[in-house]
Amino acid sequence: MTDRARTAVLVDFGGVITSSVLRAFTDFGASLGVDPRLPLDLLARDEASRTLLADHECGRVDAGAFERGFAERLRAHGADVTAEGLTARMQAGMSIDQDMLALLGDLRAAGHPVALVSNSFGTGTYDGVELASLADVLVISAEVGIRKPSRRIYAIACERLGIDPEEAVMIDDLRQNLDGAARIGIGGVLHTSAADTRHQLAERFGITA
C-alpha cells in the first residue's frame, strides 16, 4: 500500500500539539541553578529516573510517586528541588500550538480520522484543550498501560479508528516514536513546526498547504 492510500492520522501531544517539551525541561533545569540539561539527561540515561518515567507513563505509579522519586534523583545531582508540583513546574514553559489545532481541524473536516497517541506525564498536561474536539480517538499511555514507542500502543489507536496501520501516518517530534510506529507499517512525519507538518501532509491529505 502506497503513502497515497494513507487516510488517517495519529498525533502526539507534547512537543507537537504543544511547544517543545525538550525546551521546557531545559528551561526548568536552568531555573534550578544546575546544568540546564540535567532533567533530560537523567530521564534519558539515569536508570532509576528512566524506570520512574516508564512506570509513570504506563500508569504503574501516579504523579505524586514520580515527583517524589524524580526530585530525589535531581537532589542527588545537586539540584535544590521540592517534589510537590514538580511535573507542573517542568511543563510550565509549554503552550498549546494553535496552528496545530487548526491543522487537525482541517484534517478532520476533510474526512480524515485523527487519533491522539500520547505518553501521559504528571497532572494537568491536557488542561486547556478539549481533547474530544481535536481527535476522534484518545490513546493515553497510562490508561492503556503501554507507552510509545511500543508497537502495541499504535496498534490500539488503529484498532479504535477501525483502520489498518498501513492506512495511517504518525506525527511525532521524536524519531524513536516514529520508528516504533513504522514497525507495524505506519508512515511517519517528524514534527518540527506546524507549518512544516502541514506542508508534508497537504498534498497527501487534500488540505491547504
C-alpha positions, 0 to 999 in steps of 0.5 A: 500500500502506497503513502497515497492510500494513507487516510488517517492520522495519529498525533502526539501531544507534547512537543507537537500539539504543544511547544517543545517539551525538550525546551521546557525541561531545559528551561526548568533545569536552568531555573534550578541553578544546575546544568540546564540539561540535567532533567533530560539527561537523567530521564534519558540515561539515569536508570532509576529516573528512566524506570520512574518515567516508564512506570509513570507513563504506563500508569504503574505509579501516579504523579505524586510517586514520580515527583517524589522519586524524580526530585530525589534523583535531581537532589542527588545531582545537586539540584535544590528541588521540592517534589510537590508540583514538580511535573507542573513546574517542568511543563510550565514553559509549554503552550498549546500550538494553535496552528496545530489545532487548526491543522487537525481541524482541517484534517478532520473536516476533510474526512480524515480520522485523527487519533491522539497517541500520547505518553501521559506525564504528571497532572494537568498536561491536557488542561486547556484543550478539549481533547474530544474536539481535536481527535476522534480517538484518545490513546493515553499511555497510562490508561492503556498501560503501554507507552510509545514507542511500543508497537502495541500502543499504535496498534490500539489507536488503529484498532479504535479508528477501525483502520489498518496501520498501513492506512495511517501516518504518525506525527511525532517530534521524536524519531524513536516514536516514529520508528516504533510506529513504522514497525507495524507499517505506519508512515511517519512525519517528524514534527518540527513546526506546524507549518512544516507538518502541514506542508508534508501532509497537504498534498497527501491529505487534500488540505491547504498547504 
